[in-house]
Amino acid sequence: MTVMDYLRLVLPETLDAPCSIHHRLVDTRRAYDDQRQQYRSREILIQLADLSEADEIKVLGVTDVDLFIPVLTFVFGEAQLGGRAAVVSVHRLRQEFYGLPPDEKLFLERCEKEALHELGHTFGLVHCRRVECVMHFSNSIAEVDLKSSTFCPSCARRLP
């Protein structure tokens, strides 16, 4: 199962909103930073927002390039707080990135968590102190694995 097919199935269960897949091309070359050999997530977000259709509530881009923001070594994703667009990178969510054997189930769970996390930001949610909440900030893959794929009661109440 592809990441996109998996997310299309699981995201509506948590967000109580329909989810569809649209193949839109973002020019990641515009986001590439030669010095860091990574991609600026903000540039990709801008392109996603520009490509979104008027009837789309939120837009989630999924990429396999390694994302960063200037103040961090890397990010699993980024979103417009209270906006429409979010992006998630699967680059560091695979076991293979860490020299480990593939684990498709774990990989898809990580993708779900990070997609929900970034979409949570688009609904205005900020980082949560509760380690188990999907809105908890993850600075490492171990922290992604620690949190659940659900919103804590406090964060869930703030979702529309």
N, CA, C and O atoms as a GROMACS GRO file, in nm:
protein
  640
    1MET      N    1   0.084  -0.118   0.000
    1MET     CA    2   0.000   0.000   0.000
    1MET      C    3   0.089   0.124   0.000
    1MET      O    4   0.187   0.131   0.074
    2THR      N    5   0.055   0.220  -0.081
    2THR     CA    6   0.133   0.343  -0.086
    2THR      C    7   0.101   0.432   0.035
    2THR      O    8  -0.004   0.417   0.098
    3VAL      N    9   0.191   0.522   0.065
    3VAL     CA   10   0.169   0.617   0.175
    3VAL      C   11   0.041   0.696   0.150
    3VAL      O   12  -0.039   0.714   0.241
    4MET      N   13   0.023   0.742   0.028
    4MET     CA   14  -0.095   0.823  -0.003
    4MET      C   15  -0.224   0.744   0.016
    4MET      O   16  -0.320   0.796   0.073
    5ASP      N   17  -0.227   0.621  -0.029
    5ASP     CA   18  -0.347   0.538  -0.011
    5ASP      C   19  -0.374   0.515   0.137
    5ASP      O   20  -0.489   0.519   0.182
    6TYR      N   21  -0.269   0.490   0.212
    6TYR     CA   22  -0.284   0.467   0.356
    6TYR      C   23  -0.340   0.593   0.424
    6TYR      O   24  -0.435   0.584   0.501
    7LEU      N   25  -0.281   0.708   0.395
    7LEU     CA   26  -0.328   0.832   0.458
    7LEU      C   27  -0.471   0.863   0.418
    7LEU      O   28  -0.549   0.913   0.500
    8ARG      N   29  -0.507   0.836   0.294
    8ARG     CA   30  -0.644   0.859   0.249
    8ARG      C   31  -0.744   0.776   0.330
    8ARG      O   32  -0.859   0.818   0.350
    9LEU      N   33  -0.701   0.660   0.375
    9LEU     CA   34  -0.789   0.574   0.455
    9LEU      C   35  -0.794   0.614   0.603
    9LEU      O   36  -0.902   0.614   0.663
   10VAL      N   37  -0.679   0.648   0.662
   10VAL     CA   38  -0.675   0.669   0.807
   10VAL      C   39  -0.704   0.812   0.852
   10VAL      O   40  -0.759   0.831   0.960
   11LEU      N   41  -0.669   0.911   0.772
   11LEU     CA   42  -0.689   1.049   0.817
   11LEU      C   43  -0.835   1.085   0.842
   11LEU      O   44  -0.865   1.152   0.940
   12PRO      N   45  -0.928   1.042   0.756
   12PRO     CA   46  -1.069   1.075   0.782
   12PRO      C   47  -1.122   1.016   0.914
   12PRO      O   48  -1.212   1.073   0.975
   13GLU      N   49  -1.067   0.904   0.957
   13GLU     CA   50  -1.110   0.844   1.083
   13GLU      C   51  -1.082   0.935   1.201
   13GLU      O   52  -1.163   0.944   1.294
   14THR      N   53  -0.970   1.002   1.199
   14THR     CA   54  -0.930   1.090   1.309
   14THR      C   55  -0.983   1.231   1.292
   14THR      O   56  -1.027   1.293   1.389
   15LEU      N   57  -0.980   1.282   1.171
   15LEU     CA   58  -1.016   1.422   1.147
   15LEU      C   59  -1.163   1.442   1.112
   15LEU      O   60  -1.210   1.556   1.105
   16ASP      N   61  -1.236   1.334   1.091
   16ASP     CA   62  -1.378   1.341   1.057
   16ASP      C   63  -1.402   1.434   0.938
   16ASP      O   64  -1.491   1.519   0.941
   17ALA      N   65  -1.321   1.416   0.836
   17ALA     CA   66  -1.332   1.496   0.714
   17ALA      C   67  -1.290   1.408   0.596
   17ALA      O   68  -1.205   1.320   0.611
   18PRO      N   69  -1.350   1.430   0.480
   18PRO     CA   70  -1.311   1.350   0.364
   18PRO      C   71  -1.167   1.380   0.321
   18PRO      O   72  -1.115   1.489   0.347
   19CYS      N   73  -1.106   1.284   0.258
   19CYS     CA   74  -0.968   1.299   0.212
   19CYS      C   75  -0.958   1.242   0.072
   19CYS      O   76  -1.002   1.130   0.046
   20SER      N   77  -0.899   1.318  -0.017
   20SER     CA   78  -0.880   1.270  -0.153
   20SER      C   79  -0.736   1.297  -0.195
   20SER      O   80  -0.667   1.382  -0.138
   21ILE      N   81  -0.694   1.224  -0.296
   21ILE     CA   82  -0.557   1.237  -0.345
   21ILE      C   83  -0.560   1.312  -0.478
   21ILE      O   84  -0.636   1.278  -0.569
   22HIS      N   85  -0.475   1.413  -0.488
   22HIS     CA   86  -0.457   1.487  -0.612
   22HIS      C   87  -0.307   1.490  -0.640
   22HIS      O   88  -0.227   1.520  -0.551
   23HIS      N   89  -0.271   1.460  -0.760
   23HIS     CA   90  -0.130   1.460  -0.796
   23HIS      C   91  -0.095   1.596  -0.856
   23HIS      O   92  -0.124   1.625  -0.973
   24ARG      N   93  -0.033   1.678  -0.774
   24ARG     CA   94   0.011   1.810  -0.818
   24ARG      C   95   0.161   1.817  -0.801
   24ARG      O   96   0.215   1.775  -0.699
   25LEU      N   97   0.226   1.869  -0.900
   25LEU     CA   98   0.371   1.874  -0.895
   25LEU      C   99   0.419   2.006  -0.836
   25LEU      O  100   0.384   2.114  -0.884
   26VAL      N  101   0.500   1.993  -0.734
   26VAL     CA  102   0.566   2.107  -0.674
   26VAL      C  103   0.711   2.101  -0.721
   26VAL      O  104   0.772   1.995  -0.724
   27ASP      N  105   0.764   2.215  -0.758
   27ASP     CA  106   0.902   2.221  -0.807
   27ASP      C  107   0.997   2.223  -0.688
   27ASP      O  108   1.032   2.330  -0.638
   28THR      N  109   1.038   2.106  -0.642
   28THR     CA  110   1.126   2.099  -0.524
   28THR      C  111   1.263   2.159  -0.553
   28THR      O  112   1.335   2.196  -0.460
   29ARG      N  113   1.300   2.168  -0.679
   29ARG     CA  114   1.431   2.229  -0.711
   29ARG      C  115   1.439   2.372  -0.660
   29ARG      O  116   1.547   2.418  -0.622
   30ARG      N  117   1.326   2.442  -0.659
   30ARG     CA  118   1.324   2.580  -0.608
   30ARG      C  119   1.350   2.584  -0.457
   30ARG      O  120   1.391   2.687  -0.404
   31ALA      N  121   1.328   2.473  -0.389
   31ALA     CA  122   1.345   2.468  -0.244
   31ALA      C  123   1.481   2.412  -0.203
   31ALA      O  124   1.514   2.411  -0.084
   32TYR      N  125   1.559   2.367  -0.298
   32TYR     CA  126   1.686   2.301  -0.266
   32TYR      C  127   1.792   2.401  -0.220
   32TYR      O  128   1.809   2.508  -0.279
   33ASP      N  129   1.861   2.364  -0.113
   33ASP     CA  130   1.970   2.445  -0.059
   33ASP      C  131   2.100   2.368  -0.083
   33ASP      O  132   2.122   2.262  -0.024
   34ASP      N  133   2.186   2.421  -0.169
   34ASP     CA  134   2.311   2.354  -0.206
   34ASP      C  135   2.402   2.329  -0.086
   34ASP      O  136   2.462   2.222  -0.075
   35GLN      N  137   2.413   2.427   0.003
   35GLN     CA  138   2.502   2.412   0.117
   35GLN      C  139   2.457   2.301   0.211
   35GLN      O  140   2.539   2.222   0.258
   36ARG      N  141   2.330   2.295   0.239
   36ARG     CA  142   2.278   2.195   0.332
   36ARG      C  143   2.243   2.063   0.265
   36ARG      O  144   2.230   1.961   0.332
   37GLN      N  145   2.229   2.065   0.134
   37GLN     CA  146   2.186   1.949   0.058
   37GLN      C  147   2.054   1.895   0.111
   37GLN      O  148   2.033   1.775   0.125
   38GLN      N  149   1.965   1.990   0.141
   38GLN     CA  150   1.830   1.962   0.190
   38GLN      C  151   1.735   2.060   0.123
   38GLN      O  152   1.777   2.145   0.044
   39TYR      N  153   1.608   2.048   0.156
   39TYR     CA  154   1.505   2.129   0.093
   39TYR      C  155   1.434   2.216   0.197
   39TYR      O  156   1.398   2.169   0.305
   40ARG      N  157   1.414   2.343   0.162
   40ARG     CA  158   1.345   2.437   0.251
   40ARG      C  159   1.196   2.405   0.251
   40ARG      O  160   1.128   2.418   0.149
   41SER      N  161   1.146   2.363   0.365
   41SER     CA  162   1.005   2.326   0.374
   41SER      C  163   0.914   2.446   0.349
   41SER      O  164   0.804   2.429   0.294
   42ARG      N  165   0.956   2.564   0.389
   42ARG     CA  166   0.873   2.684   0.370
   42ARG      C  167   0.843   2.709   0.223
   42ARG      O  168   0.731   2.745   0.187
   43GLU      N  169   0.942   2.690   0.137
   43GLU     CA  170   0.922   2.709  -0.007
   43GLU      C  171   0.820   2.609  -0.061
   43GLU      O  172   0.736   2.644  -0.144
   44ILE      N  173   0.827   2.487  -0.014
   44ILE     CA  174   0.731   2.386  -0.059
   44ILE      C  175   0.591   2.421  -0.009
   44ILE      O  176   0.493   2.404  -0.082
   45LEU      N  177   0.580   2.469   0.113
   45LEU     CA  178   0.450   2.512   0.168
   45LEU      C  179   0.388   2.622   0.082
   45LEU      O  180   0.269   2.618   0.052
   46ILE      N  181   0.467   2.719   0.043
   46ILE     CA  182   0.418   2.829  -0.039
   46ILE      C  183   0.362   2.776  -0.170
   46ILE      O  184   0.254   2.816  -0.215
   47GLN      N  185   0.436   2.685  -0.232
   47GLN     CA  186   0.389   2.628  -0.359
   47GLN      C  187   0.261   2.548  -0.340
   47GLN      O  188   0.170   2.556  -0.422
   48LEU      N  189   0.252   2.471  -0.231
   48LEU     CA  190   0.130   2.394  -0.204
   48LEU      C  191   0.010   2.485  -0.185
   48LEU      O  192  -0.098   2.459  -0.239
   49ALA      N  193   0.029   2.591  -0.110
   49ALA     CA  194  -0.081   2.685  -0.087
   49ALA      C  195  -0.126   2.747  -0.219
   49ALA      O  196  -0.246   2.766  -0.242
   50ASP      N  197  -0.032   2.779  -0.306
   50ASP     CA  198  -0.066   2.839  -0.435
   50ASP      C  199  -0.138   2.741  -0.527
   50ASP      O  200  -0.219   2.782  -0.610
   51LEU      N  201  -0.110   2.612  -0.513
   51LEU     CA  202  -0.172   2.510  -0.597
   51LEU      C  203  -0.308   2.463  -0.547
   51LEU      O  204  -0.382   2.398  -0.621
   52SER      N  205  -0.342   2.496  -0.424
   52SER     CA  206  -0.466   2.444  -0.366
   52SER      C  207  -0.588   2.503  -0.435
   52SER      O  208  -0.587   2.617  -0.481
   53GLU      N  209  -0.693   2.423  -0.441
   53GLU     CA  210  -0.820   2.463  -0.502
   53GLU      C  211  -0.908   2.529  -0.396
   53GLU      O  212  -0.893   2.502  -0.277
   54ALA      N  213  -0.998   2.613  -0.439
   54ALA     CA  214  -1.085   2.688  -0.347
   54ALA      C  215  -1.171   2.598  -0.259
   54ALA      O  216  -1.199   2.634  -0.145
   55ASP      N  217  -1.211   2.482  -0.309
   55ASP     CA  218  -1.299   2.394  -0.231
   55ASP      C  219  -1.223   2.301  -0.135
   55ASP      O  220  -1.285   2.224  -0.062
   56GLU      N  221  -1.093   2.308  -0.136
   56GLU     CA  222  -1.014   2.222  -0.047
   56GLU      C  223  -0.998   2.291   0.088
   56GLU      O  224  -0.954   2.406   0.096
   57ILE      N  225  -1.033   2.219   0.193
   57ILE     CA  226  -1.022   2.275   0.327
   57ILE      C  227  -0.875   2.283   0.368
   57ILE      O  228  -0.828   2.387   0.414
   58LYS      N  229  -0.804   2.174   0.350
   58LYS     CA  230  -0.662   2.166   0.382
   58LYS      C  231  -0.590   2.094   0.269
   58LYS      O  232  -0.650   2.015   0.196
   59VAL      N  233  -0.461   2.120   0.257
   59VAL     CA  234  -0.378   2.054   0.156
   59VAL      C  235  -0.255   2.000   0.226
   59VAL      O  236  -0.181   2.074   0.292
   60LEU      N  237  -0.234   1.870   0.212
   60LEU     CA  238  -0.116   1.805   0.270
   60LEU      C  239  -0.029   1.754   0.158
   60LEU      O  240  -0.071   1.668   0.080
   61GLY      N  241   0.092   1.805   0.150
   61GLY     CA  242   0.188   1.754   0.054
   61GLY      C  243   0.273   1.646   0.121
   61GLY      O  244   0.311   1.659   0.237
   62VAL      N  245   0.301   1.542   0.047
   62VAL     CA  246   0.386   1.433   0.098
   62VAL      C  247   0.503   1.420   0.001
   62VAL      O  248   0.484   1.406  -0.120
   63THR      N  249   0.623   1.426   0.056
   63THR     CA  250   0.742   1.421  -0.026
   63THR      C  251   0.844   1.325   0.034
   63THR      O  252   0.835   1.288   0.151
   64ASP      N  253   0.940   1.287  -0.048
   64ASP     CA  254   1.048   1.202   0.004
   64ASP      C  255   1.180   1.277   0.014
   64ASP      O  256   1.284   1.216   0.039
   65VAL      N  257   1.178   1.409  -0.006
   65VAL     CA  258   1.301   1.486   0.008
   65VAL      C  259   1.323   1.523   0.155
   65VAL      O  260   1.228   1.529   0.233
   66ASP      N  261   1.447   1.547   0.191
   66ASP     CA  262   1.485   1.580   0.328
   66ASP      C  263   1.460   1.729   0.353
   66ASP      O  264   1.524   1.814   0.292
   67LEU      N  265   1.368   1.760   0.443
   67LEU     CA  266   1.327   1.898   0.469
   67LEU      C  267   1.403   1.960   0.585
   67LEU      O  268   1.452   1.890   0.674
   68PHE      N  269   1.412   2.094   0.582
   68PHE     CA  270   1.470   2.167   0.695
   68PHE      C  271   1.408   2.305   0.705
   68PHE      O  272   1.348   2.356   0.609
   69ILE      N  273   1.423   2.364   0.822
   69ILE     CA  274   1.400   2.506   0.842
   69ILE      C  275   1.532   2.560   0.896
   69ILE      O  276   1.609   2.485   0.955
   70PRO      N  277   1.559   2.688   0.877
   70PRO     CA  278   1.693   2.739   0.911
   70PRO      C  279   1.739   2.713   1.055
   70PRO      O  280   1.859   2.696   1.078
   71VAL      N  281   1.649   2.709   1.152
   71VAL     CA  282   1.691   2.693   1.291
   71VAL      C  283   1.703   2.548   1.336
   71VAL      O  284   1.745   2.522   1.449
   72LEU      N  285   1.668   2.452   1.250
   72LEU     CA  286   1.677   2.311   1.287
   72LEU      C  287   1.756   2.232   1.182
   72LEU      O  288   1.760   2.270   1.065
   73THR      N  289   1.817   2.124   1.226
   73THR     CA  290   1.892   2.037   1.137
   73THR      C  291   1.803   1.975   1.030
   73THR      O  292   1.844   1.961   0.915
   74PHE      N  293   1.682   1.938   1.069
   74PHE     CA  294   1.584   1.880   0.977
   74PHE      C  295   1.446   1.894   1.040
   74PHE      O  296   1.434   1.924   1.159
   75VAL      N  297   1.343   1.874   0.960
   75VAL     CA  298   1.206   1.864   1.011
   75VAL      C  299   1.137   1.748   0.942
   75VAL      O  300   1.166   1.717   0.826
   76PHE      N  301   1.046   1.685   1.014
   76PHE     CA  302   0.964   1.580   0.954
   76PHE      C  303   0.854   1.642   0.869
   76PHE      O  304   0.800   1.578   0.778
   77GLY      N  305   0.822   1.768   0.898
   77GLY     CA  306   0.720   1.838   0.822
   77GLY      C  307   0.707   1.981   0.873
   77GLY      O  308   0.773   2.022   0.968
   78GLU      N  309   0.620   2.054   0.807
   78GLU     CA  310   0.591   2.191   0.848
   78GLU      C  311   0.451   2.225   0.800
   78GLU      O  312   0.402   2.168   0.703
   79ALA      N  313   0.387   2.319   0.869
   79ALA     CA  314   0.252   2.360   0.831
   79ALA      C  315   0.234   2.508   0.854
   79ALA      O  316   0.307   2.571   0.931
   80GLN      N  317   0.135   2.564   0.787
   80GLN     CA  318   0.094   2.702   0.811
   80GLN      C  319  -0.001   2.699   0.931
   80GLN      O  320  -0.112   2.646   0.921
   81LEU      N  321   0.041   2.756   1.042
   81LEU     CA  322  -0.042   2.754   1.162
   81LEU      C  323  -0.173   2.827   1.134
   81LEU      O  324  -0.174   2.946   1.104
   82GLY      N  325  -0.282   2.753   1.145
   82GLY     CA  326  -0.413   2.810   1.117
   82GLY      C  327  -0.438   2.834   0.970
   82GLY      O  328  -0.537   2.899   0.934
   83GLY      N  329  -0.351   2.784   0.885
   83GLY     CA  330  -0.363   2.805   0.740
   83GLY      C  331  -0.416   2.682   0.668
   83GLY      O  332  -0.485   2.598   0.727
   84ARG      N  333  -0.384   2.673   0.541
   84ARG     CA  334  -0.435   2.564   0.459
   84ARG      C  335  -0.335   2.454   0.429
   84ARG      O  336  -0.373   2.338   0.415
   85ALA      N  337  -0.208   2.489   0.420
   85ALA     CA  338  -0.110   2.396   0.366
   85ALA      C  339  -0.019   2.335   0.472
   85ALA      O  340   0.019   2.400   0.570
   86ALA      N  341   0.014   2.209   0.449
   86ALA     CA  342   0.110   2.137   0.533
   86ALA      C  343   0.190   2.044   0.442
   86ALA      O  344   0.143   2.002   0.337
   87VAL      N  345   0.310   2.013   0.486
   87VAL     CA  346   0.394   1.920   0.411
   87VAL      C  347   0.459   1.824   0.509
   87VAL      O  348   0.499   1.864   0.619
   88VAL      N  349   0.470   1.699   0.468
   88VAL     CA  350   0.536   1.595   0.547
   88VAL      C  351   0.640   1.529   0.458
   88VAL      O  352   0.615   1.501   0.340
   89SER      N  353   0.757   1.504   0.514
   89SER     CA  354   0.860   1.430   0.443
   89SER      C  355   0.869   1.289   0.501
   89SER      O  356   0.876   1.271   0.622
   90VAL      N  357   0.870   1.191   0.414
   90VAL     CA  358   0.885   1.052   0.458
   90VAL      C  359   1.033   1.011   0.463
   90VAL      O  360   1.065   0.900   0.504
   91HIS      N  361   1.120   1.101   0.423
   91HIS     CA  362   1.264   1.072   0.410
   91HIS      C  363   1.324   1.009   0.536
   91HIS      O  364   1.393   0.908   0.528
   92ARG      N  365   1.297   1.068   0.651
   92ARG     CA  366   1.355   1.020   0.777
   92ARG      C  367   1.260   0.931   0.856
   92ARG      O  368   1.289   0.896   0.970
   93LEU      N  369   1.147   0.894   0.797
   93LEU     CA  370   1.050   0.809   0.866
   93LEU      C  371   1.072   0.661   0.838
   93LEU      O  372   1.014   0.575   0.904
   94ARG      N  373   1.154   0.632   0.740
   94ARG     CA  374   1.184   0.492   0.706
   94ARG      C  375   1.295   0.438   0.796
   94ARG      O  376   1.390   0.508   0.828
   95GLN      N  377   1.282   0.314   0.834
   95GLN     CA  378   1.385   0.247   0.914
   95GLN      C  379   1.519   0.245   0.841
   95GLN      O  380   1.624   0.254   0.905
   96GLU      N  381   1.515   0.234   0.710
   96GLU     CA  382   1.636   0.225   0.631
   96GLU      C  383   1.724   0.349   0.646
   96GLU      O  384   1.846   0.339   0.635
   97PHE      N  385   1.664   0.464   0.673
   97PHE     CA  386   1.741   0.586   0.692
   97PHE      C  387   1.838   0.570   0.809
   97PHE      O  388   1.946   0.630   0.809
   98TYR      N  389   1.800   0.491   0.907
   98TYR     CA  390   1.881   0.470   1.028
   98TYR      C  391   1.963   0.341   1.022
   98TYR      O  392   2.015   0.295   1.123
   99GLY      N  393   1.974   0.284   0.901
   99GLY     CA  394   2.054   0.164   0.883
   99GLY      C  395   1.986   0.037   0.933
   99GLY      O  396   2.053  -0.064   0.959
  100LEU      N  397   1.855   0.041   0.947
  100LEU     CA  398   1.779  -0.073   0.997
  100LEU      C  399   1.698  -0.138   0.885
  100LEU      O  400   1.673  -0.074   0.782
  101PRO      N  401   1.656  -0.262   0.905
  101PRO     CA  402   1.576  -0.328   0.800
  101PRO      C  403   1.439  -0.260   0.785
  101PRO      O  404   1.387  -0.203   0.882
  102PRO      N  405   1.382  -0.265   0.667
  102PRO     CA  406   1.251  -0.204   0.643
  102PRO      C  407   1.143  -0.259   0.736
  102PRO      O  408   1.145  -0.377   0.772
  103ASP      N  409   1.050  -0.173   0.775
  103ASP     CA  410   0.934  -0.213   0.855
  103ASP      C  411   0.817  -0.129   0.805
  103ASP      O  412   0.795  -0.017   0.851
  104GLU      N  413   0.742  -0.186   0.711
  104GLU     CA  414   0.635  -0.112   0.644
  104GLU      C  415   0.528  -0.064   0.741
  104GLU      O  416   0.479   0.048   0.729
  105LYS      N  417   0.491  -0.148   0.836
  105LYS     CA  418   0.387  -0.110   0.933
  105LYS      C  419   0.432   0.011   1.016
  105LYS      O  420   0.356   0.107   1.031
  106LEU      N  421   0.552   0.006   1.067
  106LEU     CA  422   0.606   0.116   1.147
  106LEU      C  423   0.618   0.242   1.061
  106LEU      O  424   0.586   0.352   1.108
  107PHE      N  425   0.664   0.228   0.938
  107PHE     CA  426   0.676   0.341   0.848
  107PHE      C  427   0.542   0.409   0.826
  107PHE      O  428   0.533   0.532   0.834
  108LEU      N  429   0.438   0.332   0.798
  108LEU     CA  430   0.306   0.391   0.775
  108LEU      C  431   0.250   0.456   0.901
  108LEU      O  432   0.185   0.560   0.893
  109GLU      N  433   0.275   0.396   1.017
  109GLU     CA  434   0.231   0.457   1.143
  109GLU      C  435   0.299   0.593   1.163
  109GLU      O  436   0.235   0.689   1.205
  110ARG      N  437   0.427   0.600   1.133
  110ARG     CA  438   0.500   0.727   1.146
  110ARG      C  439   0.444   0.831   1.050
  110ARG      O  440   0.429   0.947   1.086
  111CYS      N  441   0.414   0.789   0.928
  111CYS     CA  442   0.355   0.881   0.830
  111CYS      C  443   0.222   0.935   0.879
  111CYS      O  444   0.194   1.054   0.866
  112GLU      N  445   0.140   0.848   0.936
  112GLU     CA  446   0.011   0.890   0.990
  112GLU      C  447   0.029   0.993   1.101
  112GLU      O  448  -0.038   1.096   1.103
  113LYS      N  449   0.120   0.965   1.193
  113LYS     CA  450   0.144   1.057   1.305
  113LYS      C  451   0.189   1.194   1.257
  113LYS      O  452   0.138   1.296   1.303
  114GLU      N  453   0.283   1.196   1.165
  114GLU     CA  454   0.335   1.324   1.118
  114GLU      C  455   0.233   1.398   1.033
  114GLU      O  456   0.227   1.521   1.037
  115ALA      N  457   0.153   1.327   0.955
  115ALA     CA  458   0.047   1.392   0.877
  115ALA      C  459  -0.056   1.454   0.971
  115ALA      O  460  -0.097   1.568   0.951
  116LEU      N  461  -0.098   1.380   1.072
  116LEU     CA  462  -0.194   1.434   1.169
  116LEU      C  463  -0.136   1.552   1.244
  116LEU      O  464  -0.204   1.652   1.268
  117HIS      N  465  -0.009   1.542   1.281
  117HIS     CA  466   0.058   1.651   1.353
  117HIS      C  467   0.056   1.780   1.269
  117HIS      O  468   0.015   1.885   1.318
  118GLU      N  469   0.099   1.770   1.145
  118GLU     CA  470   0.104   1.889   1.061
  118GLU      C  471  -0.035   1.941   1.028
  118GLU      O  472  -0.056   2.062   1.025
  119LEU      N  473  -0.130   1.853   1.002
  119LEU     CA  474  -0.267   1.899   0.978
  119LEU      C  475  -0.325   1.962   1.104
  119LEU      O  476  -0.403   2.057   1.095
  120GLY      N  477  -0.288   1.911   1.220
  120GLY     CA  478  -0.330   1.974   1.346
  120GLY      C  479  -0.287   2.120   1.352
  120GLY      O  480  -0.364   2.205   1.396
  121HIS      N  481  -0.166   2.147   1.307
  121HIS     CA  482  -0.119   2.287   1.302
  121HIS      C  483  -0.208   2.371   1.210
  121HIS      O  484  -0.238   2.486   1.242
  122THR      N  485  -0.249   2.315   1.096
  122THR     CA  486  -0.333   2.393   1.006
  122THR      C  487  -0.467   2.426   1.069
  122THR      O  488  -0.531   2.524   1.031
  123PHE      N  489  -0.510   2.347   1.166
  123PHE     CA  490  -0.634   2.375   1.239
  123PHE      C  491  -0.609   2.464   1.360
  123PHE      O  492  -0.698   2.487   1.442
  124GLY      N  493  -0.486   2.515   1.372
  124GLY     CA  494  -0.454   2.610   1.477
  124GLY      C  495  -0.394   2.550   1.603
  124GLY      O  496  -0.368   2.623   1.699
  125LEU      N  497  -0.372   2.420   1.605
  125LEU     CA  498  -0.314   2.357   1.723
  125LEU      C  499  -0.163   2.383   1.728
  125LEU      O  500  -0.094   2.381   1.626
  126VAL      N  501  -0.113   2.407   1.850
  126VAL     CA  502   0.030   2.424   1.871
  126VAL      C  503   0.084   2.297   1.935
  126VAL      O  504   0.009   2.203   1.960
  127HIS      N  505   0.214   2.294   1.962
  127HIS     CA  506   0.272   2.175   2.023
  127HIS      C  507   0.215   2.152   2.162
  127HIS      O  508   0.191   2.246   2.239
  128CYS      N  509   0.195   2.025   2.193
  128CYS     CA  510   0.133   1.983   2.319
  128CYS      C  511   0.240   1.928   2.413
  128CYS      O  512   0.337   1.866   2.368
  129ARG      N  513   0.222   1.951   2.540
  129ARG     CA  514   0.317   1.900   2.640
  129ARG      C  515   0.304   1.749   2.663
  129ARG      O  516   0.399   1.684   2.707
  130ARG      N  517   0.188   1.695   2.633
  130ARG     CA  518   0.165   1.552   2.659
  130ARG      C  519   0.241   1.467   2.558
  130ARG      O  520   0.217   1.475   2.438
  131VAL      N  521   0.331   1.386   2.607
  131VAL     CA  522   0.418   1.305   2.522
  131VAL      C  523   0.338   1.212   2.432
  131VAL      O  524   0.380   1.183   2.320
  132GLU      N  525   0.225   1.165   2.479
  132GLU     CA  526   0.145   1.070   2.401
  132GLU      C  527   0.061   1.136   2.292
  132GLU      O  528   0.012   1.068   2.202
  133CYS      N  529   0.043   1.267   2.299
  133CYS     CA  530  -0.041   1.338   2.203
  133CYS      C  531   0.030   1.352   2.068
  133CYS      O  532   0.151   1.376   2.063
  134VAL      N  533  -0.044   1.335   1.961
  134VAL     CA  534   0.014   1.347   1.828
  134VAL      C  535   0.068   1.488   1.802
  134VAL      O  536   0.149   1.508   1.712
  135MET      N  537   0.024   1.586   1.881
  135MET     CA  538   0.072   1.723   1.865
  135MET      C  539   0.201   1.751   1.944
  135MET      O  540   0.250   1.863   1.943
  136HIS      N  541   0.254   1.650   2.012
  136HIS     CA  542   0.380   1.667   2.082
  136HIS      C  543   0.492   1.686   1.979
  136HIS      O  544   0.494   1.617   1.877
  137PHE      N  545   0.583   1.778   2.005
  137PHE     CA  546   0.695   1.805   1.914
  137PHE      C  547   0.789   1.686   1.910
  137PHE      O  548   0.826   1.632   2.015
  138SER      N  549   0.829   1.646   1.791
  138SER     CA  550   0.922   1.534   1.773
  138SER      C  551   1.050   1.585   1.710
  138SER      O  552   1.050   1.631   1.596
  139ASN      N  553   1.158   1.576   1.784
  139ASN     CA  554   1.288   1.619   1.736
  139ASN      C  555   1.374   1.500   1.693
  139ASN      O  556   1.487   1.518   1.647
  140SER      N  557   1.320   1.380   1.707
  140SER     CA  558   1.391   1.259   1.668
  140SER      C  559   1.289   1.152   1.632
  140SER      O  560   1.171   1.164   1.666
  141ILE      N  561   1.334   1.049   1.564
  141ILE     CA  562   1.244   0.940   1.526
  141ILE      C  563   1.195   0.866   1.651
  141ILE      O  564   1.083   0.815   1.652
  142ALA      N  565   1.277   0.860   1.755
  142ALA     CA  566   1.235   0.797   1.880
  142ALA      C  567   1.115   0.871   1.940
  142ALA      O  568   1.024   0.809   1.995
  143GLU      N  569   1.115   1.004   1.929
  143GLU     CA  570   1.003   1.081   1.981
  143GLU      C  571   0.878   1.062   1.896
  143GLU      O  572   0.767   1.066   1.948
  144VAL      N  573   0.895   1.042   1.766
  144VAL     CA  574   0.779   1.011   1.681
  144VAL      C  575   0.719   0.879   1.726
  144VAL      O  576   0.597   0.866   1.737
  145ASP      N  577   0.804   0.781   1.752
  145ASP     CA  578   0.755   0.649   1.792
  145ASP      C  579   0.688   0.651   1.930
  145ASP      O  580   0.599   0.569   1.955
  146LEU      N  581   0.729   0.741   2.018
  146LEU     CA  582   0.670   0.748   2.152
  146LEU      C  583   0.527   0.801   2.151
  146LEU      O  584   0.444   0.756   2.230
  147LYS      N  585   0.497   0.896   2.064
  147LYS     CA  586   0.364   0.954   2.068
  147LYS      C  587   0.264   0.864   1.997
  147LYS      O  588   0.301   0.777   1.918
  148SER      N  589   0.137   0.886   2.026
  148SER     CA  590   0.032   0.807   1.963
  148SER      C  591  -0.013   0.876   1.835
  148SER      O  592   0.035   0.984   1.801
  149SER      N  593  -0.105   0.814   1.767
  149SER     CA  594  -0.160   0.874   1.646
  149SER      C  595  -0.296   0.938   1.675
  149SER      O  596  -0.381   0.949   1.587
  150THR      N  597  -0.314   0.980   1.799
  150THR     CA  598  -0.439   1.046   1.837
  150THR      C  599  -0.410   1.178   1.908
  150THR      O  600  -0.300   1.199   1.961
  151PHE      N  601  -0.509   1.264   1.907
  151PHE     CA  602  -0.499   1.391   1.979
  151PHE      C  603  -0.541   1.367   2.123
  151PHE      O  604  -0.636   1.293   2.149
  152CYS      N  605  -0.472   1.430   2.216
  152CYS     CA  606  -0.512   1.423   2.357
  152CYS      C  607  -0.649   1.491   2.368
  152CYS      O  608  -0.688   1.565   2.278
  153PRO      N  609  -0.722   1.468   2.478
  153PRO     CA  610  -0.854   1.530   2.491
  153PRO      C  611  -0.853   1.681   2.475
  153PRO      O  612  -0.943   1.738   2.414
  154SER      N  613  -0.751   1.747   2.530
  154SER     CA  614  -0.743   1.892   2.521
  154SER      C  615  -0.727   1.939   2.376
  154SER      O  616  -0.796   2.031   2.334
  155CYS      N  617  -0.638   1.876   2.301
  155CYS     CA  618  -0.618   1.914   2.160
  155CYS      C  619  -0.740   1.876   2.077
  155CYS      O  620  -0.782   1.952   1.989
  156ALA      N  621  -0.797   1.760   2.105
  156ALA     CA  622  -0.914   1.714   2.028
  156ALA      C  623  -1.030   1.812   2.043
  156ALA      O  624  -1.104   1.834   1.947
  157ARG      N  625  -1.048   1.871   2.160
  157ARG     CA  626  -1.156   1.968   2.181
  157ARG      C  627  -1.139   2.093   2.096
  157ARG      O  628  -1.237   2.160   2.064
  158ARG      N  629  -1.017   2.125   2.061
  158ARG     CA  630  -0.991   2.246   1.983
  158ARG      C  631  -1.001   2.225   1.831
  158ARG      O  632  -0.992   2.320   1.754
  159LEU      N  633  -1.018   2.100   1.790
  159LEU     CA  634  -1.037   2.073   1.647
  159LEU      C  635  -1.179   2.111   1.607
  159LEU      O  636  -1.271   2.099   1.687
  160PRO      N  637  -1.197   2.157   1.483
  160PRO     CA  638  -1.332   2.194   1.439
  160PRO      C  639  -1.424   2.073   1.429
  160PRO      O  640  -1.541   2.087   1.394
   0.00000   0.00000   0.00000
